[in-house]
Amino acid sequence: MDKPVDKVSIEINGKRLAVTGYLKDGVSWLPVRAVAEAVGGKVEWFAETRQVQVNGHDLTETIEGGVAYAPARELAAALDLQVEWVGTTKTVKFMTMK
């Protein structure tokens, strides 16, 4: 049996998103489309290669239940966001760069 997965909360500029990600092997995996669209990012899905791009950047993704998830730091880089991990609350905090 797989070990339980820790849920990860997501905040962008102090506002919590309704969706969550998960923590696996020390990496926060977040739903690509929900995060990207929250900051006006462009998401493209290439079915033939099963590859997702955000703002033209290829991401390392995994598909869980029909949703593409990518590592928080990769999403931050593709969306030009600063990222911070708050371990005590299991929250990924994104901030737009000024």
Secondary structure, DSSP 8 states (H G I E B T S, - for coil): -----EEEEEEETTEE-S--EEEETTEEEEEHHHHHHHTT--EEEETTTTEEEETTEE---EEETTEEEEEHHHHHHHHTEEEEEETTTTEEEEEE--
